[in-house]
Every structure is written in C-alpha cells, then in structure tokens.
Amino acid sequence: MPFTLAFIAADRSTRLPFSADINSLGGLTAVVTISTNSSLDVRGLGIDSWDSNLLRFKSKLIVWQTWDSPISARFLFFREKLRLAVLRTIPQNEHIERFQKIHGRRLDYYERKRKKEAREVHKRSKVAQRLHGLKAKLLNKARHCEKIQMKKFIKAHEEKEIKIGSDKQAQEGAVPAYLLDRETQNRAKVLSNTIKQKRKEKAGKWNVPLPKVKGIAENEVFKVVKTGKRQKKAWKRMITKVTFVGDGFTRKPPKYERFIRPAGLRFTKAHVTHPELKATFQLSIIGVKKNPNSTLYTSLGVITKGTIIEVNVSELGLVTTTGKVVWGKYAQVTNNPENDGCINSVLLV
C-alpha cells in the first residue's frame, strides 16, 4: 500500500533515488508520497538509521514518519513536529526570533507599533524642549546629522526623468515618414529643486586680482600665551595679524579668552581702489567674507593677503539696475597689512 515520508532537506533541489510526488508545505518541510506496494528498504536508499524518527540520507538531515492517510490529524501533528525540528537549529542568542516563529505575534502588534511610532515624534519634541546644557548640544548635533541624511535621501528620490526636445533634425530616411513631424526626444535626468540653481545664479562669480595666495603657517598667525602660576598652561593664543572686530562684539572674561585679538591690530577702515574709476577711497569694513588660508581665520576676522572683505560703499553712490542703493561690496586685500600698517584692497566689480 502507498505510504508517506515527511522529510527536511538542506535544499529544495534534493533528488530522491525513487519515484515520488512532492507536495510543498512551505519552508524546508515537504511530504513525499512513494508509489510502491512494498515496504521502504532503508539500506537500499543509502540511509543509516540511528533513531525511529531521525535518518541520515546522503549527509542531509531527514525527519521521517509513515502513516496511512496523508491528510489527517496525525499528518498535521507531524507537520508541526517538523516545524519545531527546524526551529531547534536556530542559534541560542536568537531566542526572541525563535519564540516569534513558533508562537507568532500578538494580534494587536502592528496597531501598537504604529501608535508607538506616532507618539515618538511628540516624545522627541518634549525631550528637546526640556534638555539644556551639554546634553542639549549633543542631542541637537545628532538631530542635525539625521536631518542631513534625510535631506540627501529625499534629494536622491527627487530626481525625475524628463523629456527634452532636441533641435537636431533627423536625417532623411533615418525616421519613418509618419514620425518626421514629431520632435526627436532626448532623455535627461534633472533635479526638480530649482531653488538651488537660482541661488547659484544669484551668487555670481568674480575675477579676483590675486587668484592664488601663499599659505601661512599656524605658528606665524598664533603666538602661544602661557598662563598659570608656573606658566605650564599653554592653551591661549595671541593673534599676530591684523583683525577685524565688529561693533557688537563683547569680549569674554580675559581668564577664559582662548584667542586674544590685540586692540593695536584691530582695523575698521580699508583703502579700496575702484579698478574702473582708478580712484582710491577709505571705506569702513563691514566684515571678513573669506580668508583663503583657513575657515578658523575667517571666523576670527583675521585679514591677510588675498582675504575677501566686505566694505561699505554707500559713499560711492553705486546703484543697481533696478535703482536700489548698494550698501556693501566685496574687495580683495592686496598687501600685507601687518607689515604696512594699513589695508590696501581692490574692489570686485
């Protein structure tokens, strides 16, 4: 009489050395009904038996059982037995995953998960409002990094495929007659974010008088100031170059001031030459836009050769194309102010 053999094979492509009908039950479990009236000869199939329910078949684990009817309570029970046998092979440290695979999840798991994720935003907001000090700084830095990653991810998904009509005319005979009146299309990828493009156009470019500047060593700009009772602390620095300090600057207590900008080297005026008018004006400095040597020098307002400064040109009476008065324009420093005692610069027109 026909009987059924249930087994777990290492892969679905395992071939059996007898004629059988394989019914998939999902996962690694399968049921094989062998069409034979004789009893199964275990030794003839190369199976070494060491247990009543476990066999070794060509170095693959086989859990087997025979019964009369393939669809019965015994069949379902044994299928569950097979499933548990598979799960026993899961590593011990994955006990939670093992439990979920055996017993499943709660019925309201996904609903609770959705609600928890919805509440998370409000919780983070409350924490961000309550934190202060160093913890707030660390949280803000982490959130800043997250937002940068999120923006990059969104930007990558904002790329769209659009069609752009080309001006090139198709050669005769290359395109069928019924398509000649149509434009030939080119496919191109463009960013849908046009604001960035507008900003680039608005910023514009200038040809600076000094395109390349010699670098300045840090020990040339900063002089180490030793402090403490035994002059052992050396974390303070005195700036030896000309600096610009704005009107609204409030100095820190001298004890905690890391970068000292001497009052004798603080400049507020600059000699600016207009390249078209060939005239020089003494104008007030608004700020240091860019020091090519370092961003630290820019933030400290250090003015060296090649630095781009912003000057107040309201006295010159310059107006825009729309008739608005120009208040500030950029100029590049062309001399070494710490040696000459003055700032000479050329206006960028």
C-alpha atoms as one frame of an Amber mdcrd trajectory, in Angstrom:
protein
   0.000   0.000   0.000   1.232   3.562  -0.636   2.698   5.388   2.341   4.048
   8.892   3.029   7.542  10.010   4.048   7.998  13.506   5.513  11.498  14.979
   5.494  13.608  18.116   5.921  16.115  18.588   3.127  19.026  21.022   3.076
  17.814  22.449  -0.251  14.695  22.201  -2.396  16.663  20.672  -5.294  17.420
  17.432  -3.386  16.845  14.430  -5.663  15.454  11.204  -4.260  16.503   7.805
  -5.714  12.880   6.682  -6.131   9.728   7.807  -7.911   7.756  10.188  -5.652
   5.200  13.015  -5.686   6.492  16.020  -3.718   3.957  18.418  -2.129   5.494
  21.624  -0.746   4.369  22.680   2.717   6.468  25.876   2.857   9.946  26.466
   4.254  12.195  23.407   4.291   9.376  20.943   5.019   7.989  18.619   2.343
   5.892  15.465   2.141   6.743  12.663  -0.265   4.181  10.012  -1.198   6.005
   6.952  -2.520   4.151   4.940  -5.161   5.047   1.394  -4.141   3.275  -1.534
  -2.536   6.408  -2.882  -0.928   7.938  -1.657   2.290  10.653   1.031   2.134
  14.127  -0.514   2.135  16.158   1.946   4.194  19.520   0.320   3.453  18.846
   0.256  -0.287  18.440   4.083  -0.316  21.729   4.688   1.455  20.059   5.704
   4.709  21.777   4.889   8.005  19.100   4.625  10.710  20.013   5.550  14.307
  16.580   6.575  15.633  12.986   5.664  14.942  12.194   9.214  13.736  15.585
  10.546  12.523  17.503   9.333   9.471  20.699  10.372   7.697  20.289  10.449
   3.910  23.414  11.390   1.926  24.604  13.594   4.849  21.290  15.530   4.927
  19.064  15.514   7.999  15.757  13.724   7.412  12.919  13.591   9.943  10.526
  10.919   8.789   7.265   9.232   9.697   4.850   6.915   7.877   1.074   6.910
   8.036  -1.861   5.573   6.005  -3.787   8.740   5.105  -1.772  11.845   4.028
  -4.432  14.354   5.202  -5.270  13.544   8.808  -4.779  14.776  12.359  -1.569
  12.764  12.543  -0.346  14.477   9.357  -0.954  17.967  10.829   0.634  16.967
  14.122   3.732  15.669  12.385   3.983  18.796  10.202   4.109  20.856  13.416
   6.747  18.460  14.725   8.830  19.084  11.604   8.494  22.859  12.000   9.753
  22.687  15.578  12.662  20.490  14.462  13.710  23.239  12.014  13.429  25.911
  14.689  15.691  23.970  17.062  18.569  24.695  14.680  18.299  28.486  15.354
  21.218  29.899  17.454  20.596  30.267  21.197  21.047  34.036  21.241  18.093
  34.480  18.847  15.560  33.238  21.398  13.106  36.082  20.706  13.064  35.352
  16.960  12.628  31.647  17.786   9.655  32.368  20.058   8.049  34.574  17.372
   8.485  31.879  14.722   6.897  29.216  16.956   4.080  31.215  18.575   3.697
  34.206  16.221   2.980  37.809  17.273   0.165  39.402  19.261  -2.964  40.199
  17.269  -2.633  43.935  18.000   1.168  44.037  17.403   1.109  46.151  14.216
  -1.509  48.562  15.610   0.533  49.109  18.786   3.697  49.552  16.703   2.017
  52.195  14.511   0.766  54.127  17.562   4.170  53.956  19.245   5.862  55.410
  16.143   3.252  58.197  16.016   3.914  59.086  19.692   7.696  59.022  19.207
   7.708  62.397  17.388   5.986  64.142  20.304   8.266  62.468  22.838  11.385
  63.625  20.984   9.988  67.145  20.784   9.311  67.227  24.542  12.807  65.921
  25.340  14.405  68.505  23.011  12.489  71.333  24.751  13.405  70.201  28.266
  17.103  69.436  27.747  19.725  72.129  28.302  23.469  72.361  28.556  25.809
  69.733  27.138  23.070  67.110  26.691  21.068  69.562  24.570  24.134  70.237
  22.409  24.729  66.525  21.846  21.061  65.943  21.005  20.989  68.874  18.572
  24.153  67.635  16.868  22.672  64.145  16.458  19.411  65.585  15.075  21.395
  67.809  12.703  23.214  64.757  11.281  19.902  62.886  10.945  18.335  65.778
   9.032  21.302  65.980   6.661  20.958  62.264   5.883  17.202  62.656   5.438
  17.643  65.567   3.026  20.179  63.582   0.989  17.761  60.650   0.856  14.866
  62.885  -0.266  17.065  64.630  -2.843  18.070  61.264  -4.327  14.393  60.373
  -4.740  13.522  63.774  -6.220  15.454  63.019  -9.403  12.987  62.651 -12.206
  13.287  61.556 -15.769  12.073  64.274 -18.109  11.974  64.597 -21.848  13.782
  67.441 -23.571  13.150  68.219 -27.215  16.318  68.413 -29.287  16.892  70.927
 -32.088  18.746  68.395 -34.258  16.860  67.428 -37.359  16.719  63.738 -38.208
  18.489  62.632 -41.374  16.333  61.661 -44.332  15.432  58.004 -44.325  16.514
  57.559 -40.698  12.992  58.164 -39.348   9.742  56.846 -40.863   7.590  59.378
 -42.756   4.798  59.325 -40.176   7.280  60.379 -37.429   9.008  63.217 -39.307
   6.660  65.915 -37.987   7.412  64.948 -34.387  10.301  66.292 -32.319  13.058
  63.830 -31.565  13.270  63.345 -27.835  16.281  63.170 -25.590  16.019  61.759
 -22.103  17.871  63.576 -19.366  17.939  63.499 -15.610  17.459  66.836 -13.860
  16.947  67.871 -10.281  13.498  69.213  -9.555  14.989  71.532  -6.940  15.316
  74.799  -8.879  15.903  76.961  -5.794  19.494  75.778  -5.534  20.101  76.636
  -9.175  18.661  80.132  -8.665  20.941  80.678  -5.690  23.963  79.730  -7.779
  22.953  82.192 -10.487  22.298  84.909  -7.912  25.681  84.416  -6.214  27.607
  85.150  -9.412  31.379  84.953  -9.879  34.159  87.494  -9.764  37.628  87.534
 -11.268  39.788  88.307  -8.250  43.078  90.233  -8.618  45.024  87.564  -6.665
  43.703  84.133  -7.689  46.471  82.263  -5.807  47.848  83.150  -2.383  50.816
  81.723  -0.483  49.746  79.767   2.604  50.517  80.978   6.112  51.711  78.635
   8.862  49.666  78.466  12.052  52.625  79.346  14.289  53.047  82.538  12.229
  49.470  83.668  12.913  49.179  82.460  16.519  51.611  83.132  19.347  51.363
  80.764  22.331  50.473  82.572  25.576  51.463  80.624  28.696  49.310  81.027
  31.781  49.007  79.645  35.290  51.103  80.089  38.417  54.014  78.108  36.966
  53.369  79.122  33.324  52.558  75.497  32.491  49.250  76.019  30.705  49.557
  76.828  27.005  46.017  76.792  25.607  45.746  80.520  24.898  46.758  82.050
  21.572  47.519  85.656  20.619  46.813  86.627  17.010  49.798  88.403  15.427
  47.988  89.500  12.251  45.558  92.338  11.536  41.993  91.507  12.566  38.543
  92.983  12.175  36.209  93.011  15.180  32.622  94.195  14.711  30.950  96.924
  16.766  28.621  94.486  18.508  31.447  92.242  19.764  31.539  91.613  23.518
  34.818  90.279  24.837  34.866  87.205  27.081  36.410  87.452  30.567  40.213
  87.517  30.000  40.633  84.338  32.059  38.543  82.300  29.603  39.503  84.016
  26.330  41.220  81.449  24.081  42.050  83.722  21.105  43.337  87.172  22.031
  42.979  89.834  19.342  45.179  92.812  20.332  43.467  96.207  20.127  46.503
  97.670  18.294  45.964  95.262  15.376  42.210  95.781  15.054  41.333  97.689
  11.875  37.960  99.162  10.928  38.917 101.074   7.732  40.416  99.926   4.433
  41.851 101.692   1.362  39.741 100.435  -1.536  40.711 101.064  -5.171  37.985
 101.055  -7.818  39.503  99.297 -10.884  37.370 101.197 -13.441  37.444 104.669
 -11.853  41.159 104.339 -10.967  40.426 106.065  -7.665  41.067 105.005  -4.057
  38.602 105.507  -1.208  38.872 104.941   2.533  35.827 102.823   3.399  34.537
 101.134   6.551  34.871  97.362   6.801  31.570  95.501   7.309  33.070  92.023
   7.782  35.542  89.370   6.652  33.894  87.234   3.974  36.620  84.671   3.286
  40.202  84.116   4.357  41.723  81.655   1.845  44.098  80.172   4.440  41.551
  78.743   6.874  37.917  78.887   7.966  39.182  79.495  11.523  40.899  82.687
  10.353  37.651  83.738   8.651  35.623  83.241  11.836  38.230  85.147  13.900
  38.270  88.005  11.365  41.986  87.668  10.503  42.938  89.809   7.486  45.907
  88.629   5.422  46.952  88.982   1.771  44.211  87.637  -0.519  41.391  87.894
   2.054  37.969  88.896   0.725  36.435  91.641   2.882  33.066  93.372   2.666
  33.205  97.172   2.638  30.567  99.894   2.934  30.287 101.594  -0.498  27.278
 103.800   0.271  29.551 106.892  -0.029  30.361 105.995  -3.653  26.696 106.260
  -4.664  26.583 102.950  -6.535  23.120 101.782  -7.613  21.770  98.519  -9.023
  19.960  98.124 -12.368  16.632  98.438 -10.511  17.718 101.725  -8.907  18.474
 100.464  -5.384  21.481 101.873  -3.498  24.326  99.376  -2.996  25.488  99.327
   0.629  28.118  96.601   0.657  30.545  95.195  -1.905  33.437  92.768  -1.747
  37.104  93.725  -2.051  40.301  91.641  -2.022  43.257  92.625   0.143  46.407
  93.045  -1.985  49.076  93.851   0.641  50.349  92.501   3.964  48.522  94.754
   6.466  50.607  93.657   9.496  53.765  94.996   7.746  52.327  98.153   6.116
  50.045  99.345   8.916  47.103  99.768   6.524  44.774  97.633   4.422  45.022
  98.105   0.651  42.405  96.341  -1.444  40.803  96.229  -4.894  37.030  96.370
  -5.307  35.471  93.350  -7.026  33.216  94.740  -9.745
